[in-house]
């Protein structure tokens, strides 16, 4: 595999086994309080309606076929169908979580291969280890939520597209687009990423390669996304549930995630806002946001430009139990087992410097790529990664930047942050040597 030596293969095997062990121990020893609740309930109900009625609907299952709906993206409910039982059982949850643990383990391999294309074995092994240990990625395998599947499809889609770019192979590129399209059908976050990445790919690849590699990838992704939009239009008369857009804007318009600075409202400010208690159109929400911006322009400017990106990429889960947990847990290895707690502490310690390095690396890639040692073979892969990071920041600057929504970006952020630190670490001694020689000459 890409000329890997025996030592690299052994290290990778150990990392993958470590990651798999953490994940399968987590699903076997975690007890989630009311695991089928909130978003999980929507995915579960949708899967049941698909299984018993063949109808995509989030309605409570009954003895008659429900009306079609489009509130939830389709990929996770369809993945849940083979496991779905009514009422929900521990067996159902364990089987589905085992599926998620497998996907999360495969994500470690995808992260390794992606960053080996970018930076070689050492950085790739580091990226794989960081992904394997990341407690948020481990914990998400215990929930009936989209994060695990979304992370796998996103990382694997980036890998396949990167392989297509490196090898000038349209087949890999189309597979990458297909996986990115499936990621958008798992969570609509990446719905517009194929269009967003187009100018980045055109800029770094040139016209000929873009037409051969970039355009097929974008087309494959859009086919997946547009097909679902057409289904929605035929089923409910709209391309998506309009309440999704309204809630996205509404839930993100509270500086520091508080209503009027009230501490008790932290994490759920819309529950304290009289305006949010009434149903509104998207236009009315935007008008209310405009009014509030005029009243406190600097507060909102800071929140949207700095506060939101910082919140999205922060460590602590806000809307949930807190720490690394979303839904409350009654038992977890992270609460009792020393090794799990050590990995959590190490990951928490590394999270901020790696995240800051990744963001700094985005600017360097776009304006001074040679500083990171990029060349014609890997610069286009770095630009692709930068496009994804910038896209996530842009999307969540518009909506609610809950840290949970940033979890699927962790393999990319950690790997790219490590790459940036290693590349700059190699350049600094050379720069200092150059300064010393100049000083000696002038001295």
C-alpha positions as CSV (number, residue, x, y, z in Angstrom):
1,X,0.0,0.0,0.0
2,X,1.8,3.1,-1.4
3,X,5.2,1.6,-0.7
4,X,4.6,1.1,3.1
5,X,7.4,-0.6,4.9
6,X,6.9,-3.3,7.5
7,X,7.4,-1.0,10.5
8,X,4.7,1.4,9.2
9,X,2.3,-1.4,8.6
10,X,2.8,-2.7,12.1
11,X,2.3,0.7,13.6
12,X,-0.8,1.2,11.6
13,X,-2.2,-2.2,12.6
14,X,-1.6,-1.3,16.3
15,X,-3.3,2.0,15.9
16,X,-6.3,0.5,14.2
17,X,-6.6,-2.2,16.8
18,X,-6.4,0.4,19.6
19,X,-9.1,2.5,18.0
20,X,-11.3,-0.5,17.4
21,X,-10.8,-1.6,21.0
22,X,-11.8,1.8,22.4
23,X,-14.9,1.8,20.2
24,X,-16.2,-1.7,20.8
25,X,-15.5,-1.4,24.5
26,X,-17.5,1.9,24.5
27,X,-20.5,0.4,22.8
28,X,-20.4,-2.6,25.1
29,X,-20.1,-0.7,28.4
30,X,-22.0,2.6,27.8
31,X,-25.5,3.0,29.1
32,X,-27.3,6.0,27.5
33,X,-30.2,7.4,29.4
34,X,-33.2,7.2,27.0
35,X,-31.1,6.5,23.9
36,X,-34.1,7.0,21.5
37,X,-34.9,10.6,22.1
38,X,-34.8,14.0,20.3
39,X,-33.0,13.6,16.9
40,X,-32.5,9.8,17.6
41,X,-36.3,9.4,17.8
42,X,-36.7,11.0,14.4
43,X,-34.2,8.7,12.7
44,X,-35.8,5.7,14.5
45,X,-39.4,6.5,13.6
46,X,-38.3,7.2,10.0
47,X,-36.5,3.8,9.8
48,X,-39.6,2.0,11.2
49,X,-41.9,3.7,8.6
50,X,-39.5,2.7,5.8
51,X,-39.3,-0.9,7.1
52,X,-43.0,-1.5,7.6
53,X,-44.6,0.9,5.1
54,X,-41.9,1.8,2.6
55,X,-42.7,5.4,3.3
56,X,-40.1,8.0,4.3
57,X,-41.7,9.8,7.2
58,X,-40.7,10.9,10.7
59,X,-44.3,10.4,11.9
60,X,-45.0,8.1,15.0
61,X,-45.4,4.6,13.6
62,X,-49.1,3.5,13.5
63,X,-51.3,0.8,11.8
64,X,-51.8,3.0,8.8
65,X,-49.2,4.3,6.3
66,X,-48.0,7.8,7.3
67,X,-47.8,10.8,5.0
68,X,-44.4,11.3,3.4
69,X,-42.0,13.7,5.0
70,X,-38.6,15.3,4.4
71,X,-37.4,16.5,7.8
72,X,-34.6,14.0,8.3
73,X,-31.8,13.4,5.7
74,X,-32.4,9.8,4.3
75,X,-29.0,8.0,4.6
76,X,-29.0,7.3,8.4
77,X,-32.7,6.0,8.5
78,X,-32.0,3.7,5.6
79,X,-28.9,2.4,7.3
80,X,-30.9,1.8,10.4
81,X,-33.7,-0.2,8.6
82,X,-32.0,-3.6,8.9
83,X,-31.5,-3.2,12.6
84,X,-34.9,-1.5,13.5
85,X,-37.2,-3.2,15.9
86,X,-40.4,-2.1,17.6
87,X,-40.3,-1.3,20.4
88,X,-36.6,-0.4,20.5
89,X,-34.5,-3.1,22.2
90,X,-31.0,-3.3,23.6
91,X,-30.2,-5.8,20.8
92,X,-31.2,-3.4,18.1
93,X,-29.1,-0.6,19.6
94,X,-26.0,-2.8,20.1
95,X,-26.2,-4.1,16.6
96,X,-26.5,-0.6,15.2
97,X,-23.7,0.7,17.4
98,X,-21.5,-2.2,16.3
99,X,-22.1,-1.0,12.7
100,X,-21.1,2.5,13.8
101,X,-18.0,1.2,15.6
102,X,-16.9,-0.5,12.4
103,X,-17.4,2.7,10.4
104,X,-15.5,4.7,13.0
105,X,-12.6,2.2,12.8
106,X,-12.5,2.4,9.0
107,X,-12.4,6.2,9.4
108,X,-9.0,5.7,11.1
109,X,-7.7,4.0,8.0
110,X,-9.2,6.7,5.7
111,X,-7.5,9.4,7.8
112,X,-4.2,7.6,7.6
113,X,-4.3,7.2,3.8
114,X,-5.5,10.8,3.2
115,X,-2.6,12.3,5.1
116,X,-0.1,9.8,3.7
117,X,-1.0,11.3,0.3
118,X,-0.4,14.7,1.7
119,X,2.6,14.3,4.0
120,X,4.0,10.8,4.2
121,X,3.9,8.0,6.8
122,X,5.0,9.8,10.0
123,X,2.3,12.5,9.8
124,X,-0.2,9.9,8.5
125,X,0.4,7.7,11.5
126,X,0.0,10.6,13.8
127,X,-3.3,11.6,12.2
128,X,-4.5,8.0,12.5
129,X,-3.5,7.9,16.2
130,X,-5.2,11.2,16.9
131,X,-8.4,9.9,15.2
132,X,-8.2,6.6,17.0
133,X,-8.0,8.3,20.4
134,X,-10.4,11.1,19.9
135,X,-13.0,10.6,22.6
136,X,-15.8,12.4,20.8
137,X,-15.5,10.1,17.9
138,X,-15.5,7.1,20.2
139,X,-18.5,8.3,22.2
140,X,-20.6,9.1,19.1
141,X,-20.6,5.3,18.2
142,X,-22.8,4.8,21.3
143,X,-25.6,7.2,20.1
144,X,-28.2,6.7,17.4
145,X,-27.1,9.9,15.7
146,X,-25.5,10.9,12.3
147,X,-22.0,11.9,13.4
148,X,-20.3,8.5,13.0
149,X,-21.7,7.7,9.5
150,X,-21.2,11.3,8.4
151,X,-17.6,11.4,9.6
152,X,-16.8,8.1,7.7
153,X,-18.4,9.3,4.5
154,X,-16.8,12.7,4.7
155,X,-13.3,11.5,5.4
156,X,-13.5,8.6,2.9
157,X,-15.0,10.9,0.2
158,X,-12.1,13.3,0.7
159,X,-9.7,10.4,0.4
160,X,-11.2,9.0,-2.8
161,X,-11.2,12.5,-4.4
162,X,-7.6,13.0,-3.3
163,X,-6.6,9.7,-4.9
164,X,-8.4,10.8,-8.1
165,X,-6.4,14.0,-8.0
166,X,-3.1,12.3,-7.3
167,X,-3.5,9.6,-9.9
168,X,-5.4,11.6,-12.4
169,X,-8.1,8.9,-12.2
170,X,-11.7,9.9,-12.9
171,X,-13.0,6.6,-11.3
172,X,-11.6,7.5,-7.9
173,X,-12.8,11.1,-8.3
174,X,-16.4,9.9,-9.1
175,X,-16.3,7.6,-6.1
176,X,-15.2,10.6,-4.0
177,X,-18.1,12.7,-5.3
178,X,-20.5,9.8,-4.7
179,X,-19.3,9.5,-1.0
180,X,-19.5,13.2,-0.5
181,X,-23.0,13.2,-1.9
182,X,-23.9,10.4,0.6
183,X,-22.5,12.5,3.4
184,X,-24.9,15.3,2.4
185,X,-27.7,12.8,2.6
186,X,-26.6,11.8,6.1
187,X,-26.3,15.3,7.3
188,X,-27.2,18.3,5.0
189,X,-24.1,20.2,6.2
190,X,-22.2,19.3,3.1
191,X,-25.1,19.9,0.7
192,X,-23.4,22.8,-1.0
193,X,-19.8,21.7,-0.6
194,X,-19.5,20.3,-4.2
195,X,-20.2,23.8,-5.5
196,X,-18.1,25.5,-2.9
197,X,-15.0,23.4,-3.7
198,X,-15.3,23.9,-7.5
199,X,-13.3,27.2,-7.6
200,X,-10.6,25.8,-5.3
201,X,-10.2,22.7,-7.5
202,X,-10.1,24.8,-10.7
203,X,-7.5,27.1,-9.2
204,X,-5.2,24.4,-8.0
205,X,-5.7,21.8,-10.8
206,X,-6.0,23.9,-14.0
207,X,-8.6,23.6,-16.7
208,X,-7.7,20.2,-18.2
209,X,-7.4,18.3,-14.9
210,X,-10.4,20.1,-13.5
211,X,-12.5,18.9,-16.5
212,X,-11.2,15.4,-16.2
213,X,-11.2,15.0,-12.4
214,X,-12.9,17.9,-10.6
215,X,-16.0,18.2,-12.7
216,X,-16.9,14.4,-12.6
217,X,-16.5,14.4,-8.8
218,X,-18.7,17.5,-8.4
219,X,-21.3,16.0,-10.8
220,X,-21.4,12.7,-9.0
221,X,-22.0,14.5,-5.7
222,X,-24.7,16.8,-7.1
223,X,-26.5,13.8,-8.8
224,X,-27.0,12.3,-5.3
225,X,-28.1,15.5,-3.7
226,X,-30.4,16.6,-6.6
227,X,-32.1,13.2,-6.8
228,X,-33.2,13.5,-3.2
229,X,-34.4,17.1,-3.8
230,X,-36.5,15.8,-6.7
231,X,-38.0,13.1,-4.5
232,X,-38.9,15.7,-1.9
233,X,-40.5,17.9,-4.5
234,X,-42.6,15.1,-5.7
235,X,-43.5,13.9,-2.2
236,X,-44.2,17.1,-0.2
237,X,-44.1,19.8,-2.8
238,X,-40.8,21.4,-1.5
239,X,-37.1,20.5,-1.9
240,X,-36.8,20.2,1.9
241,X,-38.7,20.9,5.1
242,X,-38.7,24.7,5.4
243,X,-38.5,24.6,9.2
244,X,-34.9,23.3,8.9
245,X,-33.6,26.6,7.4
246,X,-35.7,28.7,9.8
247,X,-34.3,26.9,12.9
248,X,-30.8,27.0,11.5
249,X,-30.8,30.8,11.3
250,X,-32.8,31.2,14.5
251,X,-30.7,29.0,16.7
252,X,-27.5,30.7,15.6
253,X,-28.4,34.3,16.1
254,X,-27.7,34.5,19.9
255,X,-24.3,35.8,20.8
256,X,-22.4,33.4,23.1
257,X,-25.4,31.1,22.8
258,X,-27.3,33.1,25.4
259,X,-30.4,35.2,25.2
260,X,-29.6,38.7,26.4
261,X,-26.6,37.4,28.3
262,X,-28.8,35.4,30.7
263,X,-26.5,32.6,32.0
264,X,-29.4,30.2,32.5
265,X,-30.2,30.4,28.8
266,X,-26.7,29.1,27.7
267,X,-27.0,26.4,25.1
268,X,-30.7,26.8,24.5
269,X,-31.3,30.6,24.2
270,X,-34.3,30.2,21.9
271,X,-36.2,28.7,24.8
272,X,-36.0,32.0,26.6
273,X,-36.7,34.2,23.6
274,X,-40.4,35.3,23.3
275,X,-39.8,35.8,19.5
276,X,-38.7,32.2,19.1
277,X,-41.8,30.9,20.8
278,X,-43.9,31.8,17.8
279,X,-43.7,30.2,14.3
280,X,-42.1,32.5,11.8
281,X,-41.1,32.5,8.1
282,X,-37.4,32.6,7.1
283,X,-37.9,36.3,6.1
284,X,-39.3,37.2,9.5
285,X,-36.4,35.6,11.3
286,X,-33.9,37.4,9.0
287,X,-35.7,40.7,9.7
288,X,-35.5,40.1,13.5
289,X,-31.8,39.3,13.2
290,X,-31.3,42.5,11.2
291,X,-33.0,44.5,13.9
292,X,-30.8,43.0,16.6
293,X,-27.7,43.5,14.6
294,X,-28.5,47.2,14.3
295,X,-28.9,47.5,18.0
296,X,-25.6,45.8,18.8
297,X,-23.4,45.7,15.7
298,X,-20.1,45.0,17.3
299,X,-21.4,42.2,19.5
300,X,-22.9,40.5,16.5
301,X,-19.9,41.1,14.3
302,X,-17.6,39.4,16.9
303,X,-20.1,36.6,17.4
304,X,-20.4,35.8,13.7
305,X,-16.8,36.3,12.6
306,X,-14.9,35.0,15.7
307,X,-17.2,33.6,18.3
308,X,-19.0,31.1,16.0
309,X,-15.9,29.5,14.4
310,X,-14.3,29.3,17.9
311,X,-17.5,27.7,19.3
312,X,-17.9,25.2,16.4
313,X,-14.3,23.9,16.9
314,X,-14.3,24.0,20.7
315,X,-14.0,20.9,22.9
316,X,-16.9,21.0,25.2
317,X,-20.4,19.8,24.0
318,X,-22.8,22.6,24.7
319,X,-26.3,21.3,23.8
320,X,-26.2,18.0,25.8
321,X,-24.7,16.4,28.9
322,X,-21.5,18.4,28.3
323,X,-17.8,17.4,28.0
324,X,-17.6,14.6,25.4
325,X,-21.2,13.5,25.8
326,X,-24.4,14.5,24.0
327,X,-27.3,12.5,25.5
328,X,-26.8,11.8,29.3
329,X,-25.1,8.5,30.1
330,X,-25.6,6.4,33.2
331,X,-22.4,4.5,32.6
332,X,-19.3,4.9,30.3
333,X,-15.7,3.7,30.3
334,X,-14.7,7.4,30.2
335,X,-16.3,7.8,33.7
336,X,-14.6,4.8,35.3
337,X,-11.6,3.3,33.4
338,X,-8.2,5.0,33.8
339,X,-7.0,4.3,30.3
340,X,-10.0,5.9,28.7
341,X,-9.7,8.9,31.0
342,X,-6.0,9.2,30.1
343,X,-6.8,9.2,26.3
344,X,-9.5,11.8,27.0
345,X,-7.1,14.1,28.9
346,X,-4.3,13.7,26.2
347,X,-6.8,14.5,23.4
348,X,-8.2,17.5,25.3
349,X,-4.7,18.9,25.9
350,X,-3.8,18.5,22.1
351,X,-7.2,19.8,20.8
352,X,-6.6,23.5,20.9
353,X,-3.0,23.7,19.5
354,X,-3.9,21.3,16.7
355,X,-7.1,23.2,15.8
356,X,-5.2,26.6,15.8
357,X,-2.4,25.1,13.7
358,X,-5.0,23.7,11.2
359,X,-6.6,27.1,10.9
360,X,-3.2,28.8,10.5
361,X,-2.3,26.2,7.9
362,X,-5.3,27.1,5.8
363,X,-3.9,30.6,5.3
364,X,-0.4,29.4,4.6
365,X,-1.7,26.9,2.0
366,X,-3.6,29.6,0.2
367,X,-0.9,32.3,0.3
368,X,2.5,30.8,1.1
369,X,2.3,27.1,0.2
370,X,6.1,26.6,-0.1
371,X,6.5,27.3,3.6
372,X,4.8,24.0,4.3
373,X,6.9,22.2,1.7
374,X,4.0,21.7,-0.7
375,X,4.7,20.9,-4.3
376,X,2.8,19.9,-7.4
377,X,2.2,16.4,-6.1
378,X,0.4,17.4,-2.8
379,X,-0.6,21.0,-3.0
380,X,-4.0,20.2,-4.6
381,X,-4.7,17.8,-1.8
382,X,-3.9,20.5,0.8
383,X,-6.2,23.0,-1.1
384,X,-9.0,20.4,-1.0
385,X,-8.6,20.0,2.7
386,X,-8.6,23.8,3.2
387,X,-11.7,24.1,1.1
388,X,-13.5,21.7,3.4
389,X,-12.4,23.5,6.6
390,X,-13.4,26.9,5.2
391,X,-16.7,25.5,4.1
392,X,-17.6,24.2,7.5
393,X,-16.7,27.5,9.1
394,X,-18.8,29.4,6.5
395,X,-21.9,27.2,6.9
396,X,-21.9,27.4,10.6
397,X,-21.3,31.1,10.6
398,X,-24.7,31.3,9.0
399,X,-26.4,28.9,11.4
400,X,-25.9,27.4,14.9
401,X,-22.3,26.5,15.6
402,X,-22.9,23.8,18.2
403,X,-19.5,22.0,18.9
404,X,-21.3,18.7,18.2
405,X,-21.5,19.8,14.6
406,X,-17.8,20.1,14.4
407,X,-17.0,16.6,15.6
408,X,-17.1,15.0,12.0
409,X,-14.3,17.4,11.1
410,X,-12.0,16.1,13.8
411,X,-9.9,13.6,11.6
412,X,-9.3,16.4,9.1
413,X,-8.5,19.1,11.7
414,X,-6.2,16.9,13.7
415,X,-4.3,15.6,10.8
416,X,-4.0,18.9,9.1
417,X,-3.0,20.6,12.3
418,X,-0.3,18.0,12.9
419,X,0.9,18.4,9.3
420,X,1.2,22.2,9.7
421,X,3.1,21.9,13.0
422,X,5.6,19.3,11.6
423,X,6.1,21.3,8.3
424,X,6.7,24.5,10.2
425,X,8.9,22.7,12.7
426,X,11.2,21.6,9.8
427,X,11.3,25.2,8.4
428,X,12.2,27.0,11.7
429,X,15.7,25.5,12.2
430,X,16.5,26.3,8.5
431,X,15.3,29.8,8.9
432,X,17.3,30.3,12.1
433,X,20.4,28.9,10.4
434,X,19.9,31.3,7.5
435,X,19.6,34.2,10.0
436,X,22.8,33.1,11.8
437,X,24.8,32.9,8.5
438,X,23.6,36.4,7.5
439,X,24.6,37.7,10.9
440,X,28.1,36.2,10.6
441,X,28.5,37.6,7.1
442,X,27.5,41.1,8.2
443,X,29.4,40.8,11.5
